[in-house]
């Protein structure tokens, strides 16, 4: 049973609203040519992201994938700098050089999103080895979608982490599709978390990844195990992306009926109804949070609009360790 204070509940609601509002705005800005490069949205996966990241401190580390807006915002990435990055501006978190798939904030443990499918797994294992070597209590999380778990890098990384008992969680947001490939046609197992058994590590499963409290509870069990020095774990949560794989994907492989059924499970509505029904927050309080977030995204857009383009010389910065 999850026990949280009102402040903690409202913080999670705020972060979920930021993810939703930011990506809805980006979806519009892509069509206006304001956003540079390929973009992938976290709309529909807000609960899966916030419920997981809420357990992490800034001393912990996570690696994300191409659909990394959700985790980045959940771990308090500055919306202005993030918006500027997507617009290719010098004030962006990666100085305008990375775009949507390459945002990071080392000070808050966000070691970067990654455009290579399965590209974050091995780096997460390396970061976890560092934490073990230094004797910290910090943990590392490798976020990915379901499709990436069929990459060789997933199995190699899980095997090494299990063998060395490293403090890393492989967190899978199963949104049912790897681009246009249904998981039913790509994987001969109904649940990805059961792959943990092959490596002698625990697997944790959240059937309703649109319930932020269910995700929080599931992730809490995994964090307790890993932070306790017991080695790695796999977590799988079931969710669904409302939009196509990317801005280039019309989603013709899914029926409108299927998408509409998942939209009925909207994580934002589910959490709002819970907060009001339990007397944790009023509609007026939640409306105020939504208005605050809309203003934050408006301010981020204005900031990005007024930011300068990067000088070409920065293309050769931050390549070497010195």
Order of alpha helices (4+ residues) and beta strands (2+ residues): alpha-alpha-beta-alpha-alpha-alpha-beta-alpha-beta-beta-beta-alpha-beta-alpha-beta-alpha-alpha-alpha
